[in-house]
Amino acid sequence: DRVPDVHAAVRAIMAHERQLRSIADASVPGLVSRGGGARHVEVRILDGHAAGAWIVVHVHLDCRDAMGAN
């Protein structure tokens, strides 16, 4: 559905960043046990779409050295 005020929505999402990171961490307990996990939430507004603005939420994870990644 459409969000009447995307800027207010972004503020609301960021006000709950800690809870969002906690939910993300709960979904990858093995990663968290090795010192990784959610580190940051980034929210972007994409304008210029025919349907209106989109809100994109990025959850940045520290993956440690999972699968050989560094």
N, CA, C and O atoms as CSV, one atom per row, in Angstrom:
chain,resi,resn,atom,element,x,y,z
A,1,ASP,N,N,0.824,-1.187,0.000
A,1,ASP,CA,C,0.000,0.000,0.000
A,1,ASP,C,C,0.866,1.247,0.000
A,1,ASP,O,O,2.056,1.209,0.311
A,2,ARG,N,N,0.247,2.322,-0.349
A,2,ARG,CA,C,0.956,3.597,-0.372
A,2,ARG,C,C,1.151,4.140,1.041
A,2,ARG,O,O,0.301,3.975,1.916
A,3,VAL,N,N,2.268,4.775,1.231
A,3,VAL,CA,C,2.579,5.425,2.496
A,3,VAL,C,C,2.394,6.921,2.279
A,3,VAL,O,O,3.053,7.502,1.417
A,4,PRO,N,N,1.510,7.553,3.045
A,4,PRO,CA,C,1.212,8.962,2.789
A,4,PRO,C,C,2.409,9.895,2.983
A,4,PRO,O,O,2.513,10.901,2.281
A,5,ASP,N,N,3.301,9.591,3.904
A,5,ASP,CA,C,4.460,10.446,4.164
A,5,ASP,C,C,5.691,9.550,4.279
A,5,ASP,O,O,5.966,8.990,5.341
A,6,VAL,N,N,6.431,9.421,3.171
A,6,VAL,CA,C,7.581,8.511,3.166
A,6,VAL,C,C,8.665,8.976,4.135
A,6,VAL,O,O,9.363,8.149,4.721
A,7,HIS,N,N,8.814,10.280,4.311
A,7,HIS,CA,C,9.840,10.778,5.228
A,7,HIS,C,C,9.501,10.411,6.675
A,7,HIS,O,O,10.393,10.076,7.455
A,8,ALA,N,N,8.240,10.470,7.030
A,8,ALA,CA,C,7.817,10.039,8.368
A,8,ALA,C,C,8.035,8.537,8.526
A,8,ALA,O,O,8.408,8.073,9.603
A,9,ALA,N,N,7.806,7.783,7.469
A,9,ALA,CA,C,8.021,6.339,7.515
A,9,ALA,C,C,9.499,6.023,7.737
A,9,ALA,O,O,9.833,5.129,8.515
A,10,VAL,N,N,10.377,6.748,7.063
A,10,VAL,CA,C,11.813,6.548,7.247
A,10,VAL,C,C,12.198,6.848,8.691
A,10,VAL,O,O,12.950,6.091,9.305
A,11,ARG,N,N,11.690,7.938,9.230
A,11,ARG,CA,C,11.982,8.280,10.629
A,11,ARG,C,C,11.487,7.175,11.572
A,11,ARG,O,O,12.175,6.827,12.532
A,12,ALA,N,N,10.312,6.631,11.305
A,12,ALA,CA,C,9.761,5.567,12.151
A,12,ALA,C,C,10.616,4.306,12.068
A,12,ALA,O,O,10.859,3.650,13.080
A,13,ILE,N,N,11.066,3.970,10.875
A,13,ILE,CA,C,11.922,2.789,10.703
A,13,ILE,C,C,13.225,2.980,11.467
A,13,ILE,O,O,13.659,2.084,12.190
A,14,MET,N,N,13.848,4.141,11.309
A,14,MET,CA,C,15.123,4.382,11.971
A,14,MET,C,C,14.970,4.476,13.490
A,14,MET,O,O,15.909,4.168,14.224
A,15,ALA,N,N,13.817,4.890,13.959
A,15,ALA,CA,C,13.568,4.934,15.403
A,15,ALA,C,C,13.551,3.532,16.000
A,15,ALA,O,O,13.718,3.363,17.208
A,16,HIS,N,N,13.348,2.529,15.152
A,16,HIS,CA,C,13.299,1.138,15.600
A,16,HIS,C,C,14.496,0.327,15.097
A,16,HIS,O,O,14.426,-0.898,14.996
A,17,GLU,N,N,15.586,1.016,14.785
A,17,GLU,CA,C,16.755,0.326,14.230
A,17,GLU,C,C,17.258,-0.777,15.156
A,17,GLU,O,O,17.581,-1.870,14.692
A,18,ARG,N,N,17.327,-0.513,16.434
A,18,ARG,CA,C,17.829,-1.519,17.372
A,18,ARG,C,C,16.969,-2.783,17.325
A,18,ARG,O,O,17.497,-3.895,17.314
A,19,GLN,N,N,15.652,-2.613,17.296
A,19,GLN,CA,C,14.751,-3.767,17.240
A,19,GLN,C,C,14.906,-4.510,15.916
A,19,GLN,O,O,14.874,-5.740,15.894
A,20,LEU,N,N,15.073,-3.788,14.824
A,20,LEU,CA,C,15.258,-4.425,13.517
A,20,LEU,C,C,16.549,-5.237,13.486
A,20,LEU,O,O,16.573,-6.349,12.957
A,21,ARG,N,N,17.626,-4.682,14.052
A,21,ARG,CA,C,18.886,-5.441,14.115
A,21,ARG,C,C,18.727,-6.681,14.986
A,21,ARG,O,O,19.297,-7.728,14.679
A,22,SER,N,N,17.968,-6.575,16.055
A,22,SER,CA,C,17.730,-7.723,16.930
A,22,SER,C,C,16.967,-8.824,16.203
A,22,SER,O,O,17.286,-10.004,16.347
A,23,ILE,N,N,15.965,-8.444,15.427
A,23,ILE,CA,C,15.203,-9.422,14.633
A,23,ILE,C,C,16.119,-10.086,13.605
A,23,ILE,O,O,16.068,-11.300,13.409
A,24,ALA,N,N,16.955,-9.279,12.952
A,24,ALA,CA,C,17.885,-9.831,11.963
A,24,ALA,C,C,18.852,-10.807,12.629
A,24,ALA,O,O,19.100,-11.892,12.103
A,25,ASP,N,N,19.398,-10.427,13.784
A,25,ASP,CA,C,20.325,-11.319,14.499
A,25,ASP,C,C,19.656,-12.624,14.906
A,25,ASP,O,O,20.280,-13.685,14.862
A,26,ALA,N,N,18.397,-12.552,15.300
A,26,ALA,CA,C,17.677,-13.764,15.707
A,26,ALA,C,C,17.516,-14.734,14.541
A,26,ALA,O,O,17.341,-15.934,14.753
A,27,SER,N,N,17.573,-14.229,13.322
A,27,SER,CA,C,17.409,-15.104,12.161
A,27,SER,C,C,18.714,-15.800,11.759
A,27,SER,O,O,18.698,-16.730,10.952
A,28,VAL,N,N,19.838,-15.353,12.320
A,28,VAL,CA,C,21.138,-15.965,11.993
A,28,VAL,C,C,21.954,-16.184,13.273
A,28,VAL,O,O,23.026,-15.599,13.427
A,29,PRO,N,N,21.460,-17.017,14.185
A,29,PRO,CA,C,22.149,-17.178,15.477
A,29,PRO,C,C,23.573,-17.722,15.349
A,29,PRO,O,O,24.443,-17.362,16.142
A,30,GLY,N,N,23.815,-18.566,14.382
A,30,GLY,CA,C,25.165,-19.099,14.194
A,30,GLY,C,C,26.150,-18.010,13.815
A,30,GLY,O,O,27.289,-18.009,14.283
A,31,LEU,N,N,25.730,-17.104,12.989
A,31,LEU,CA,C,26.580,-15.984,12.581
A,31,LEU,C,C,26.886,-15.094,13.786
A,31,LEU,O,O,28.018,-14.650,13.975
A,32,VAL,N,N,25.865,-14.845,14.589
A,32,VAL,CA,C,26.040,-14.013,15.783
A,32,VAL,C,C,26.997,-14.689,16.765
A,32,VAL,O,O,27.824,-14.022,17.386
A,33,SER,N,N,26.884,-16.004,16.904
A,33,SER,CA,C,27.760,-16.718,17.843
A,33,SER,C,C,29.223,-16.658,17.423
A,33,SER,O,O,30.109,-16.846,18.257
A,34,ARG,N,N,29.490,-16.400,16.149
A,34,ARG,CA,C,30.864,-16.270,15.654
A,34,ARG,C,C,31.303,-14.811,15.574
A,34,ARG,O,O,32.345,-14.502,14.996
A,35,GLY,N,N,30.500,-13.910,16.158
A,35,GLY,CA,C,30.903,-12.501,16.224
A,35,GLY,C,C,30.339,-11.628,15.124
A,35,GLY,O,O,30.639,-10.436,15.077
A,36,GLY,N,N,29.535,-12.182,14.244
A,36,GLY,CA,C,28.948,-11.394,13.166
A,36,GLY,C,C,27.559,-10.929,13.532
A,36,GLY,O,O,27.172,-10.935,14.701
A,37,GLY,N,N,26.821,-10.528,12.531
A,37,GLY,CA,C,25.439,-10.122,12.746
A,37,GLY,C,C,25.137,-8.753,12.177
A,37,GLY,O,O,25.970,-8.136,11.513
A,38,ALA,N,N,23.941,-8.295,12.447
A,38,ALA,CA,C,23.473,-7.012,11.924
A,38,ALA,C,C,24.257,-5.881,12.570
A,38,ALA,O,O,24.447,-5.853,13.785
A,39,ARG,N,N,24.707,-4.953,11.742
A,39,ARG,CA,C,25.499,-3.825,12.234
A,39,ARG,C,C,24.826,-2.480,12.022
A,39,ARG,O,O,25.026,-1.547,12.800
A,40,HIS,N,N,24.025,-2.382,10.962
A,40,HIS,CA,C,23.482,-1.073,10.615
A,40,HIS,C,C,22.246,-1.251,9.744
A,40,HIS,O,O,22.148,-2.203,8.970
A,41,VAL,N,N,21.315,-0.335,9.879
A,41,VAL,CA,C,20.136,-0.288,9.008
A,41,VAL,C,C,20.207,1.013,8.223
A,41,VAL,O,O,20.425,2.084,8.788
A,42,GLU,N,N,20.023,0.904,6.936
A,42,GLU,CA,C,20.028,2.076,6.052
A,42,GLU,C,C,18.690,2.113,5.320
A,42,GLU,O,O,18.219,1.088,4.827
A,43,VAL,N,N,18.090,3.276,5.250
A,43,VAL,CA,C,16.813,3.427,4.569
A,43,VAL,C,C,16.989,4.460,3.461
A,43,VAL,O,O,17.529,5.544,3.683
A,44,ARG,N,N,16.526,4.109,2.272
A,44,ARG,CA,C,16.593,5.025,1.130
A,44,ARG,C,C,15.204,5.234,0.563
A,44,ARG,O,O,14.348,4.351,0.618
A,45,ILE,N,N,15.005,6.409,0.023
A,45,ILE,CA,C,13.771,6.722,-0.696
A,45,ILE,C,C,14.114,6.797,-2.173
A,45,ILE,O,O,14.986,7.565,-2.577
A,46,LEU,N,N,13.425,5.997,-2.979
A,46,LEU,CA,C,13.616,6.024,-4.426
A,46,LEU,C,C,12.423,6.743,-5.031
A,46,LEU,O,O,11.300,6.239,-5.006
A,47,ASP,N,N,12.676,7.912,-5.568
A,47,ASP,CA,C,11.616,8.710,-6.193
A,47,ASP,C,C,11.581,8.461,-7.693
A,47,ASP,O,O,12.466,7.817,-8.256
A,48,GLY,N,N,10.553,8.979,-8.317
A,48,GLY,CA,C,10.482,8.962,-9.768
A,48,GLY,C,C,9.819,7.745,-10.377
A,48,GLY,O,O,9.918,7.537,-11.586
A,49,HIS,N,N,9.151,6.943,-9.583
A,49,HIS,CA,C,8.449,5.778,-10.109
A,49,HIS,C,C,7.007,6.159,-10.409
A,49,HIS,O,O,6.432,7.021,-9.743
A,50,ALA,N,N,6.441,5.528,-11.390
A,50,ALA,CA,C,5.055,5.810,-11.761
A,50,ALA,C,C,4.106,5.549,-10.596
A,50,ALA,O,O,3.083,6.220,-10.463
A,51,ALA,N,N,4.441,4.581,-9.759
A,51,ALA,CA,C,3.586,4.231,-8.624
A,51,ALA,C,C,3.858,5.109,-7.410
A,51,ALA,O,O,3.201,4.956,-6.381
A,52,GLY,N,N,4.821,6.031,-7.513
A,52,GLY,CA,C,5.182,6.876,-6.380
A,52,GLY,C,C,6.534,6.480,-5.831
A,52,GLY,O,O,7.239,5.670,-6.433
A,53,ALA,N,N,6.901,7.044,-4.694
A,53,ALA,CA,C,8.197,6.764,-4.088
A,53,ALA,C,C,8.202,5.379,-3.448
A,53,ALA,O,O,7.182,4.881,-2.972
A,54,TRP,N,N,9.382,4.782,-3.455
A,54,TRP,CA,C,9.580,3.497,-2.808
A,54,TRP,C,C,10.510,3.698,-1.620
A,54,TRP,O,O,11.402,4.546,-1.650
A,55,ILE,N,N,10.293,2.915,-0.584
A,55,ILE,CA,C,11.200,2.904,0.554
A,55,ILE,C,C,11.966,1.593,0.508
A,55,ILE,O,O,11.372,0.515,0.455
A,56,VAL,N,N,13.288,1.693,0.528
A,56,VAL,CA,C,14.147,0.514,0.498
A,56,VAL,C,C,14.901,0.456,1.824
A,56,VAL,O,O,15.525,1.436,2.232
A,57,VAL,N,N,14.842,-0.687,2.490
A,57,VAL,CA,C,15.530,-0.867,3.769
A,57,VAL,C,C,16.657,-1.880,3.570
A,57,VAL,O,O,16.427,-3.016,3.155
A,58,HIS,N,N,17.873,-1.442,3.874
A,58,HIS,CA,C,19.046,-2.317,3.802
A,58,HIS,C,C,19.473,-2.651,5.225
A,58,HIS,O,O,19.592,-1.761,6.067
A,59,VAL,N,N,19.699,-3.920,5.491
A,59,VAL,CA,C,20.261,-4.341,6.775
A,59,VAL,C,C,21.676,-4.827,6.482
A,59,VAL,O,O,21.867,-5.836,5.804
A,60,HIS,N,N,22.660,-4.103,6.996
A,60,HIS,CA,C,24.062,-4.434,6.760
A,60,HIS,C,C,24.506,-5.467,7.796
A,60,HIS,O,O,24.361,-5.264,9.002
A,61,LEU,N,N,25.047,-6.574,7.298
A,61,LEU,CA,C,25.492,-7.670,8.155
A,61,LEU,C,C,27.003,-7.801,8.099
A,61,LEU,O,O,27.621,-7.630,7.048
A,62,ASP,N,N,27.582,-8.105,9.244
A,62,ASP,CA,C,28.981,-8.511,9.310
A,62,ASP,C,C,28.966,-10.026,9.203
A,62,ASP,O,O,28.513,-10.714,10.118
A,63,CYS,N,N,29.459,-10.542,8.095
A,63,CYS,CA,C,29.372,-11.992,7.864
A,63,CYS,C,C,30.613,-12.741,8.367
A,63,CYS,O,O,30.739,-13.951,8.183
A,64,ARG,N,N,31.535,-11.988,9.012
A,64,ARG,CA,C,32.778,-12.594,9.491
A,64,ARG,C,C,33.471,-13.262,8.308
A,64,ARG,O,O,33.624,-12.637,7.259
A,65,ASP,N,N,33.883,-14.486,8.450
A,65,ASP,CA,C,34.541,-15.172,7.332
A,65,ASP,C,C,33.676,-16.332,6.834
A,65,ASP,O,O,34.199,-17.362,6.407
A,66,ALA,N,N,32.373,-16.164,6.889
A,66,ALA,CA,C,31.449,-17.202,6.398
A,66,ALA,C,C,31.729,-17.503,4.931
A,66,ALA,O,O,31.878,-16.594,4.114
A,67,MET,N,N,31.795,-18.771,4.615
A,67,MET,CA,C,31.984,-19.225,3.222
A,67,MET,C,C,33.265,-18.659,2.614
A,67,MET,O,O,33.366,-18.537,1.394
A,68,GLY,N,N,34.240,-18.313,3.447
A,68,GLY,CA,C,35.522,-17.819,2.943
A,68,GLY,C,C,35.525,-16.340,2.614
A,68,GLY,O,O,36.539,-15.822,2.146
A,69,ALA,N,N,34.435,-15.652,2.841
A,69,ALA,CA,C,34.393,-14.204,2.555
A,69,ALA,C,C,35.183,-13.437,3.603
A,69,ALA,O,O,35.210,-13.818,4.773
A,70,ASN,N,N,35.808,-12.386,3.191
A,70,ASN,CA,C,36.556,-11.520,4.125
A,70,ASN,C,C,36.139,-10.081,3.956
A,70,ASN,O,O,36.653,-9.203,4.649
